[in-house]
Amino acid sequence: MRKVREILRLRWELKRSVRETATALGVSIGVVSGAVKRAERCGLDWAATVELSDGALEERLYGPRKGGAVDRPEPDPVWIHLERRRPGVTLELLHLEYLEQYPDGYRYTAFCDRYRQWAKKRRLSMRQVHGAGDKLYIDYSGKKPAIVDRETGELRPVELFVAVLPASNCTYAKATATQRSRDFIASHIRALEYFGGVPAALVPDQLKSGVIEACRYEPRAQRTYAELASHYGTSIVPARAGKPRDKAKAEVGVQVVQRWILARLRNQRFFSLEELNTAIAGLLEELNDKPMRTYGGLSRQELFEKLDRPALSPLPVERFVYADWKDARVNIDYHVEYDKHFYSVPFSLVHETVEIRATAMTIEIRHKGNGVASHIRSYQAGRHTTIPEHMPKAHRNHAEWTPSRLLAWAAKIGPHTEALARAILDERPHPEQGYRSCLGIMRLAKRYGSERLDAACQRAIRVGARSYRHVDNILKHRLDEQPLDDEVPHADTPLTHDNVRGAGYYQ
């Protein structure tokens, strides 16, 4: 009917001759003349023809069909579909059962065709229209390349990260040691830099490195991955779990990389990721420059320059820095632990829960979304990094004392006080163990005065006393006011007493 309608349009509306119409439609002159005469006998003109459907026009020109096909009972496709799930049931068996019920029913081929047409409609796939620069599809190859261990010769499988811009099919691929978060994020950074821009959305699988809470409707992105998206001004739209058609472009991209790159490297041996990625980079350029028949001979790179590159958002000035996140509780000493090192926070946050953001160079600590501390990262286990402003005033004053400062203060009281303080600090296994004794001795000057304290320290040095208690007792009993000649005899003076037996007793 389409040709009959076109014949009438060319003859009546466009006023073409019979020969011109026949040449344009590839039919004979007799077909053109016959169709026009039949339409004129039916009293039709072009205005009336436009109003008629193909079926109505056919019936008007040629009358109702005669001798139509005999109506036959249609097979039940739902019944067929459910029965086929049962073990051992085939289409042939179901057709025989159908004929037992309807002997005049469809033969086997027609029976199968009707079921297959119904089944195709049940597996409908939505045709996705991909806008330029709209999404970046991300996946890992199931077929993994391998690195050879130089010492043992053992093959160590590695991961192959693949990213595809669907509008142009421009592809990025690079091998990484693992799929863990650090490698996963680093692969995204390199992919965005390879394309030279940022798409509106990232579409990954719901793998643990990118999605910490898989869900069909509201998957939750991993913290660092979400931070990367925020840094680059894009969004994360994970594909539904178990629905590869959501990211068909990534699936096809992986397949193309496997066939065009991995298959061509199958006979080569690589001893490091650097060697493998150098080979992959060369073949990747060939892949993106290869003409595609489906797109009129244009390559992926040419389509990328034409479609995707103008639509991509520019990269930020600073590259994204990978960071790990950890929740921690502030200890009573107002420090939190990360990687076996301790970092201070304001003492008012003791017992509070804070978030630690750790990069390779810095440690940032946040409380309820607000930054409360920042430190240069240290890799010394068991050590502390403390900012004085985080300490209570009393702790800060104590921490400000050093051996040199203690001795300088002791010297202001008197030379003997300085000498006793130096002796106390020298005799301790660690100088800090003598801080309290020195501070206690020097504070006695407030009660007894500097002159008496210096004299008491002189007497303490003479008798070998090295503690706060000795100096305090000397001052309490006013021994500092007695002449030193009346002091206890020196250790080298022999003692004479009834209770002292002497060396001769043991001979």
C-alpha positions as CSV (number, residue, x, y, z in Angstrom):
1,M,0.0,0.0,0.0
2,R,2.9,2.3,0.6
3,K,3.8,2.3,-3.1
4,V,0.2,2.8,-4.2
5,R,-0.1,5.8,-1.9
6,E,3.2,7.1,-3.2
7,I,2.1,6.7,-6.8
8,L,-1.0,8.7,-6.1
9,R,1.0,11.4,-4.3
10,L,3.4,11.8,-7.2
11,R,0.7,11.9,-9.9
12,W,-2.0,14.0,-8.1
13,E,-0.1,16.2,-5.7
14,L,3.3,16.7,-7.4
15,K,1.8,16.5,-11.0
16,R,4.6,14.1,-12.1
17,S,4.1,12.2,-15.4
18,V,3.5,8.5,-15.6
19,R,7.0,7.8,-16.8
20,E,8.6,10.0,-14.1
21,T,6.6,8.3,-11.4
22,A,7.5,4.9,-12.6
23,T,11.2,5.8,-12.8
24,A,11.1,7.3,-9.3
25,L,9.5,4.3,-7.7
26,G,11.1,1.6,-9.7
27,V,7.9,0.1,-11.1
28,S,6.5,-0.3,-14.6
29,I,4.4,2.3,-16.4
30,G,1.4,-0.2,-16.4
31,V,1.5,-0.4,-12.6
32,V,1.4,3.4,-12.3
33,S,-1.5,3.7,-14.8
34,G,-3.5,0.9,-13.3
35,A,-3.2,2.3,-9.7
36,V,-4.4,5.7,-10.8
37,K,-7.3,4.4,-12.9
38,R,-8.4,2.1,-10.0
39,A,-8.4,5.1,-7.6
40,E,-10.3,7.3,-10.1
41,R,-13.0,4.6,-10.5
42,C,-13.4,4.5,-6.7
43,G,-14.0,8.3,-6.7
44,L,-10.8,9.1,-4.8
45,D,-8.7,12.2,-5.0
46,W,-5.5,13.1,-3.1
47,A,-7.3,14.8,-0.2
48,A,-9.5,11.8,0.3
49,T,-6.5,9.4,0.1
50,V,-4.6,11.2,2.8
51,E,-7.5,10.6,5.2
52,L,-7.5,6.8,4.6
53,S,-5.3,4.3,6.5
54,D,-3.3,1.7,4.5
55,G,-5.8,-1.0,5.3
56,A,-8.8,1.2,4.4
57,L,-7.1,2.3,1.2
58,E,-6.4,-1.3,0.2
59,E,-10.0,-2.3,0.9
60,R,-11.3,0.7,-1.0
61,L,-9.2,-0.1,-4.1
62,Y,-9.2,-3.9,-4.1
63,G,-12.2,-4.8,-1.9
64,P,-12.1,-7.1,1.2
65,R,-9.7,-10.1,1.1
66,K,-11.2,-13.5,0.2
67,G,-10.1,-16.9,1.4
68,G,-8.3,-15.7,4.5
69,A,-6.3,-18.0,6.7
70,V,-8.2,-20.4,9.0
71,D,-8.4,-19.2,12.6
72,R,-6.4,-21.5,14.8
73,P,-6.1,-21.6,18.6
74,E,-3.2,-19.6,19.8
75,P,-0.7,-21.3,22.1
76,D,-0.5,-20.0,25.6
77,P,3.0,-18.4,25.9
78,V,2.8,-18.0,29.6
79,W,2.1,-21.7,30.1
80,I,4.9,-22.6,27.7
81,H,7.3,-20.3,29.6
82,L,6.5,-21.7,33.0
83,E,6.6,-25.3,31.8
84,R,10.0,-24.9,30.2
85,R,11.5,-24.1,33.7
86,R,10.7,-27.7,34.7
87,P,13.4,-30.3,34.3
88,G,13.4,-32.1,30.9
89,V,10.6,-30.1,29.4
90,T,11.3,-29.1,25.7
91,L,9.4,-27.0,23.2
92,E,8.9,-30.2,21.1
93,L,7.1,-31.9,24.1
94,L,5.0,-28.9,24.7
95,H,4.0,-28.7,21.0
96,L,2.9,-32.3,21.1
97,E,0.8,-31.6,24.2
98,Y,-0.7,-28.6,22.4
99,L,-1.7,-30.7,19.4
100,E,-3.3,-33.3,21.7
101,Q,-5.6,-30.5,22.9
102,Y,-5.9,-28.7,19.5
103,P,-5.4,-31.2,16.6
104,D,-5.9,-28.4,14.0
105,G,-3.4,-26.1,15.8
106,Y,-0.2,-24.6,14.5
107,R,2.6,-26.8,13.3
108,Y,5.9,-26.9,15.2
109,T,7.7,-24.0,13.5
110,A,4.8,-21.6,13.8
111,F,4.3,-22.8,17.4
112,C,7.9,-21.9,18.3
113,D,7.9,-18.6,16.4
114,R,4.9,-17.4,18.4
115,Y,6.5,-18.3,21.7
116,R,9.8,-16.7,20.8
117,Q,8.1,-13.4,19.7
118,W,6.4,-13.3,23.0
119,A,9.6,-14.0,24.9
120,K,11.5,-11.2,23.1
121,K,8.9,-8.7,24.3
122,R,9.5,-9.9,27.9
123,R,13.2,-9.0,27.7
124,L,12.9,-5.4,26.6
125,S,16.0,-3.3,26.9
126,M,15.7,0.5,27.0
127,R,17.8,2.2,24.4
128,Q,20.1,4.6,26.2
129,V,20.9,7.9,24.6
130,H,24.3,9.1,25.9
131,G,24.9,12.8,26.0
132,A,28.4,14.2,25.4
133,G,30.4,14.5,28.6
134,D,27.4,13.2,30.6
135,K,28.8,10.1,32.2
136,L,32.0,8.1,32.7
137,Y,31.4,4.4,33.0
138,I,33.9,2.5,35.2
139,D,34.7,-1.2,35.5
140,Y,37.4,-3.8,36.1
141,S,38.3,-6.5,33.7
142,G,37.4,-10.0,34.7
143,K,40.3,-11.3,32.7
144,K,43.4,-10.1,34.5
145,P,46.9,-9.4,33.2
146,A,49.8,-10.9,35.2
147,I,53.3,-9.8,36.5
148,V,56.2,-12.3,36.6
149,D,58.1,-12.5,39.8
150,R,61.8,-12.1,38.9
151,E,63.0,-14.5,41.7
152,T,60.5,-17.3,41.6
153,G,59.0,-16.9,38.1
154,E,55.5,-17.0,39.6
155,L,52.7,-15.2,37.8
156,R,51.0,-12.6,40.0
157,P,47.6,-11.4,38.7
158,V,46.9,-7.7,38.7
159,E,43.8,-5.6,38.1
160,L,42.9,-3.8,34.9
161,F,40.9,-0.6,35.4
162,V,38.7,0.5,32.4
163,A,36.8,3.8,32.0
164,V,34.7,4.7,28.9
165,L,33.0,7.9,27.8
166,P,29.9,6.6,26.1
167,A,29.2,9.3,23.6
168,S,32.5,8.9,21.8
169,N,33.5,5.4,23.2
170,C,36.9,6.9,24.1
171,T,38.5,4.5,26.4
172,Y,41.1,4.6,29.2
173,A,42.8,1.5,30.7
174,K,45.6,1.0,33.2
175,A,46.8,-1.9,35.4
176,T,46.9,-1.6,39.2
177,A,48.1,-3.9,41.9
178,T,44.6,-4.2,43.6
179,Q,41.1,-2.9,43.5
180,R,41.5,-1.4,47.0
181,S,40.4,2.1,47.8
182,R,43.8,3.7,47.3
183,D,44.3,2.2,43.8
184,F,40.6,2.7,42.9
185,I,40.8,6.4,43.7
186,A,44.2,6.8,42.0
187,S,42.8,5.2,38.8
188,H,40.0,7.7,38.8
189,I,42.4,10.6,39.1
190,R,44.6,9.3,36.2
191,A,41.5,8.7,34.0
192,L,40.1,12.2,34.5
193,E,43.6,13.6,33.7
194,Y,43.8,11.4,30.6
195,F,40.5,12.8,29.3
196,G,41.5,16.3,30.4
197,G,38.1,17.1,31.9
198,V,35.4,16.0,34.3
199,P,32.0,14.3,33.3
200,A,28.8,15.1,35.0
201,A,28.6,11.7,36.7
202,L,30.7,8.7,37.5
203,V,29.0,5.3,37.0
204,P,30.9,2.4,38.8
205,D,29.9,-1.0,40.0
206,Q,28.8,-1.3,43.6
207,L,32.2,-2.6,44.6
208,K,33.4,-2.1,48.2
209,S,36.2,0.3,47.2
210,G,33.5,2.8,45.9
211,V,30.3,1.9,47.7
212,I,30.2,1.0,51.4
213,E,26.5,0.3,51.5
214,A,25.1,-1.4,48.4
215,C,21.5,-0.7,47.7
216,R,19.3,-0.9,44.6
217,Y,17.8,2.5,45.3
218,E,20.1,4.5,47.6
219,P,23.7,3.1,47.6
220,R,26.1,5.0,49.8
221,A,29.4,6.0,48.4
222,Q,32.6,5.4,50.3
223,R,33.8,8.5,52.2
224,T,37.0,9.2,50.1
225,Y,35.2,8.4,46.9
226,A,32.5,11.0,47.7
227,E,35.2,13.5,48.6
228,L,36.8,12.9,45.2
229,A,33.5,13.6,43.5
230,S,33.1,16.8,45.5
231,H,36.7,17.9,44.7
232,Y,36.1,17.4,40.9
233,G,32.6,18.8,40.9
234,T,30.9,15.6,39.7
235,S,28.5,13.0,41.1
236,I,28.5,9.3,41.8
237,V,25.6,7.2,40.3
238,P,26.5,3.5,40.9
239,A,24.9,1.0,38.6
240,R,22.4,-1.4,40.1
241,A,23.9,-4.5,41.6
242,G,23.6,-7.4,39.1
243,K,22.4,-5.2,36.3
244,P,25.2,-5.0,33.8
245,R,22.9,-3.3,31.2
246,D,23.0,-0.2,33.4
247,K,26.6,0.2,32.3
248,A,26.6,-1.6,29.0
249,K,29.2,0.8,27.6
250,A,31.6,-0.2,30.3
251,E,31.0,-3.9,29.7
252,V,31.6,-3.5,26.0
253,G,34.6,-1.3,26.7
254,V,36.1,-4.0,28.9
255,Q,35.5,-6.5,26.2
256,V,37.2,-4.3,23.6
257,V,40.2,-3.8,25.9
258,Q,40.4,-7.5,26.5
259,R,40.4,-8.3,22.8
260,W,42.5,-5.3,21.5
261,I,45.0,-5.0,24.3
262,L,45.2,-8.1,26.6
263,A,44.9,-10.6,23.7
264,R,47.8,-8.9,21.9
265,L,50.0,-9.0,25.1
266,R,49.3,-12.6,25.8
267,N,52.7,-13.8,24.6
268,Q,54.7,-11.1,26.4
269,R,56.2,-11.2,29.9
270,F,56.3,-8.2,32.2
271,F,58.2,-8.0,35.4
272,S,56.6,-4.8,36.9
273,L,53.5,-2.7,36.6
274,E,55.5,0.0,34.9
275,E,56.5,-2.3,32.1
276,L,52.9,-3.6,31.7
277,N,51.4,-0.1,31.7
278,T,53.9,1.2,29.1
279,A,52.7,-1.6,26.8
280,I,49.1,-1.0,27.6
281,A,49.4,2.8,26.9
282,G,50.8,2.2,23.4
283,L,48.0,-0.2,22.4
284,L,45.4,2.1,24.1
285,E,46.4,5.0,21.7
286,E,46.1,2.6,18.8
287,L,42.6,1.6,20.0
288,N,41.4,5.2,20.4
289,D,42.8,6.1,16.9
290,K,41.3,3.1,15.2
291,P,38.5,4.0,12.8
292,M,35.0,2.6,13.7
293,R,32.8,1.3,10.9
294,T,29.6,2.0,12.8
295,Y,30.5,5.8,13.0
296,G,31.4,6.3,9.3
297,G,35.1,5.6,9.8
298,L,35.6,8.1,12.6
299,S,37.9,7.0,15.5
300,R,37.2,7.2,19.2
301,Q,39.7,10.0,19.5
302,E,38.1,12.0,16.7
303,L,34.6,11.6,18.2
304,F,36.0,12.5,21.6
305,E,37.4,15.8,20.3
306,K,34.2,16.5,18.5
307,L,31.7,15.5,21.2
308,D,33.0,14.9,24.7
309,R,35.9,17.3,25.1
310,P,33.8,20.5,24.7
311,A,31.2,19.1,27.1
312,L,33.6,18.1,29.9
313,S,34.0,20.4,32.9
314,P,37.6,21.6,33.4
315,L,39.9,19.9,35.9
316,P,40.4,21.7,39.2
317,V,43.7,23.6,39.7
318,E,44.9,21.2,42.5
319,R,45.0,17.4,42.1
320,F,42.9,15.4,44.5
321,V,44.9,14.1,47.5
322,Y,43.9,10.6,48.7
323,A,42.9,10.5,52.4
324,D,41.9,7.7,54.8
325,W,39.1,8.4,57.3
326,K,38.9,7.0,60.8
327,D,36.6,7.6,63.8
328,A,38.5,7.9,67.2
329,R,37.7,8.8,70.8
330,V,39.7,11.4,72.5
331,N,41.7,9.9,75.4
332,I,42.0,11.5,78.8
333,D,45.4,12.9,77.8
334,Y,43.6,14.9,75.0
335,H,45.3,12.8,72.2
336,V,43.9,10.5,69.5
337,E,45.8,7.6,68.0
338,Y,46.3,7.1,64.2
339,D,48.8,4.5,62.8
340,K,50.3,4.1,66.3
341,H,51.2,7.7,66.7
342,F,49.3,10.2,69.0
343,Y,48.1,13.6,68.0
344,S,46.7,16.3,70.3
345,V,43.3,18.0,70.1
346,P,41.9,20.8,72.4
347,F,41.6,19.4,75.9
348,S,37.9,20.3,76.0
349,L,37.2,17.4,73.6
350,V,38.3,14.7,76.1
351,H,36.0,11.6,75.7
352,E,34.4,13.0,72.5
353,T,34.3,11.1,69.2
354,V,36.2,12.8,66.4
355,E,37.0,12.1,62.7
356,I,40.5,11.7,61.5
357,R,41.4,12.5,57.9
358,A,44.9,11.2,57.1
359,T,46.9,12.0,54.0
360,A,50.5,11.0,53.3
361,M,51.6,14.4,54.7
362,T,48.9,15.7,57.1
363,I,46.5,14.6,59.8
364,E,43.3,16.6,60.1
365,I,40.9,16.1,63.0
366,R,37.3,17.2,62.8
367,H,34.5,17.3,65.4
368,K,30.9,17.5,64.2
369,G,32.1,18.6,60.8
370,N,34.4,21.4,62.1
371,G,38.2,21.2,61.9
372,V,39.7,21.3,65.4
373,A,43.3,20.3,64.8
374,S,45.8,19.8,62.1
375,H,49.3,18.2,62.3
376,I,52.1,17.2,60.0
377,R,51.9,13.4,59.8
378,S,54.5,11.5,61.8
379,Y,55.4,7.8,61.1
380,Q,57.2,7.3,64.5
381,A,55.2,4.7,66.4
382,G,54.5,5.3,70.1
383,R,55.4,9.0,69.9
384,H,53.3,12.1,70.6
385,T,52.7,15.2,68.5
386,T,51.3,18.0,70.8
387,I,50.4,21.6,70.2
388,P,50.8,23.7,73.4
389,E,47.5,25.5,72.8
390,H,45.6,22.2,73.1
391,M,46.8,21.7,76.7
392,P,45.2,22.9,79.9
393,K,47.0,25.9,81.4
394,A,48.5,24.0,84.2
395,H,49.8,21.3,81.9
396,R,51.1,24.0,79.5
397,N,53.0,25.7,82.3
398,H,54.6,22.4,83.4
399,A,55.5,21.5,79.8
400,E,57.2,24.8,79.3
401,W,59.9,23.9,81.8
402,T,63.2,22.7,80.4
403,P,66.5,21.9,82.2
404,S,68.1,25.1,81.0
405,R,65.1,27.2,82.1
406,L,65.1,25.5,85.6
407,L,68.8,26.2,86.0
408,A,68.4,29.8,84.9
409,W,65.7,30.4,87.5
410,A,67.7,28.6,90.2
411,A,70.7,30.9,89.4
412,K,68.5,34.0,90.2
413,I,68.0,32.6,93.8
414,G,71.7,31.9,94.4
415,P,74.7,29.8,93.2
416,H,74.1,27.0,95.7
417,T,70.5,26.7,94.6
418,E,71.7,26.4,91.0
419,A,74.3,23.8,92.0
420,L,71.8,21.7,93.8
421,A,69.3,21.9,90.9
422,R,72.0,20.8,88.5
423,A,73.0,17.9,90.8
424,I,69.4,16.7,91.0
425,L,68.9,16.8,87.2
426,D,72.3,15.0,86.6
427,E,71.5,12.2,89.0
428,R,68.1,11.3,87.5
429,P,68.0,8.7,84.7
430,H,66.0,11.3,82.8
431,P,66.1,15.0,83.5
432,E,62.3,15.3,83.5
433,Q,62.2,13.1,86.6
434,G,63.9,15.9,88.6
435,Y,61.6,18.7,87.4
436,R,59.2,18.3,90.3
437,S,62.0,18.3,92.9
438,C,63.6,21.4,91.4
439,L,60.3,23.3,91.2
440,G,59.5,22.4,94.8
441,I,62.8,23.6,96.1
442,M,62.6,26.9,94.2
443,R,59.1,27.6,95.4
444,L,60.4,27.4,99.0
445,A,61.9,30.9,98.2
446,K,58.3,32.4,98.5
447,R,58.1,31.1,102.1
448,Y,61.6,31.5,103.4
449,G,63.2,34.0,101.1
450,S,66.0,33.6,98.5
451,E,68.9,34.1,101.1
452,R,67.7,31.3,103.5
453,L,66.9,29.0,100.6
454,D,70.4,29.4,99.1
455,A,72.0,28.7,102.5
456,A,69.8,25.6,102.9
457,C,70.9,24.4,99.5
458,Q,74.5,24.9,100.4
459,R,74.1,22.7,103.5
460,A,72.2,20.1,101.5
461,I,75.0,19.9,99.0
462,R,77.5,19.5,101.9
463,V,75.6,16.5,103.4
464,G,74.8,14.9,100.0
465,A,71.1,15.6,100.1
466,R,69.4,15.6,96.7
467,S,65.7,16.1,97.3
468,Y,63.0,18.7,98.1
469,R,62.3,17.0,101.5
470,H,65.8,17.5,102.7
471,V,65.9,21.2,101.9
472,D,62.4,21.7,103.4
473,N,63.5,20.0,106.7
474,I,66.6,22.2,106.8
475,L,64.5,25.3,106.6
476,K,61.9,24.1,109.0
477,H,64.4,23.4,111.7
478,R,66.4,26.5,110.9
479,L,69.5,24.5,110.2
480,D,70.4,26.9,107.5
481,E,71.2,29.5,110.2
482,Q,73.8,27.3,112.0
483,P,77.5,27.5,111.0
484,L,78.7,24.8,108.6
485,D,81.6,23.9,111.0
486,D,79.0,22.4,113.4
487,E,77.8,20.2,110.7
488,V,77.8,16.4,110.8
489,P,81.4,15.0,110.4
490,H,82.5,14.1,106.9
491,A,82.2,10.6,105.8
492,D,86.0,10.1,105.9
493,T,86.3,11.0,109.7
494,P,86.4,7.8,111.8
495,L,83.5,7.5,114.2
496,T,84.0,6.5,117.9
497,H,81.1,5.0,119.6
498,D,80.3,2.1,122.0
499,N,78.1,0.5,119.4
500,V,80.7,0.7,116.6
501,R,82.8,-2.5,116.6
502,G,85.4,-1.4,114.1
503,A,87.6,-3.4,111.7
504,G,89.5,-5.2,114.4
505,Y,86.3,-7.0,115.6
506,Y,86.3,-9.1,112.4
507,Q,90.0,-10.0,112.4
